[in-house]
Amino acid sequence: MSTLVLIRHGQSVWNAENRFTGWVDTPLSELGRAEARQAGERLAAEGVRVDRAFTSTLVRAVDTGRIVLDQLGQTDLEQERAWELNERFYGALTGRNKAQTAEEFGAEQVHVWRRGFDVPPPGGESLADTTRRTLPYFERAVVPATREHDVVLVSAHGNSLRAIVKDLDQLDDDAVTRLEIATGVPLVYELADGRPTGKRILAPL
């Protein structure tokens, strides 16, 4: 048995501005840093000690993982960075305000771009595209780590984590469109040979 902790980065500056972020390397907001600290405190209260840590190459995920590890007293534990865990690429929507984009293209179309499984925004990635790069890395690097260690942490993004959760929870393409992953709230899976036997969402204390 092992434990896999998934955490979406804390609120970023562009999250706070309601902008499509994707691969833009925007930092955490002050609220986002606080969310990461709270996540670390919540895990510390559970007695968690991380053996391996993975993150994307984007600073908001890297810093979230670092803050969580600091709260656990594990300041020296390195995070393995992988571009495959990056947020989906939003193409022509990158940097645009989401509300203004909905006014221009219609709320229904923007919802399909944001939450649909296989419809990409103009010039960008769909969730299906993100899944095709994220899951092979997860299965190649993270799953073997869960077989070798007691606790593995992944600090990543809304859509790369949706791809992982879709696989772990065996969600179909329709169900994943309704999946929301909150910033800074740990998802804790108990695994046996890489597959879930239990799942908890650790809300802030």
C-alpha positions, 0 to 999 in steps of 0.5 A: 500500500502507498499514498499518492497526494495530488495538489493543484497549485494555489491561486496564481496572479492570472487566476486572480485576474480571471485570465486563461493562463496555460503555459504562461509562467505566472507566479502565485498570488498572495492568496495562492501562497496562503493556500499552499501553506494551508495544504502543507499544514493540513498534510502535516496534521495527517502526519504525512511525510513525502518520499518522492515529489513531482511537479511541472516546470511552471513556477506556480506548481513548483512553488506550491510543491516547495511550500507544501514540503517546507510546511512538512519540514522537508525543505531538502527534498527535491521535486522532479520537474516534468513538462508533461505535467504542465497545464494545457496550452490554451492557444489563442485564448492565452492571456484573455479574460474569461468573462470577456471571451465568453461575451465574444464567443458565447458562454456555451462555446467557452464552456466547451473549450474549458471543460470539454474533453476533445474540443481544443480552443483555437491553436491550443490543446484539448483535455484529450491532448493533455491526457495524451502527454500527461498520462504516459509520464504519470504511468512511466514515472509516478506510478513506479514511484508509488510502488517503491515509496510510501508517499508520493506528491504531485504538484501540478495543474487543473487540467493535467490533474484532471487527466490523472484523476480521470484515469484513477477514478475511471471517469468517462469522457462525459463525467470528466467535463464536470470534474472541478479540482480546487486550488490548494486542496490535497487529493489523497489516494491510497493505492495498491499496485498503482490503483486506488483503493480509497480517496480523500479530499483534505479540506482546510482545517 
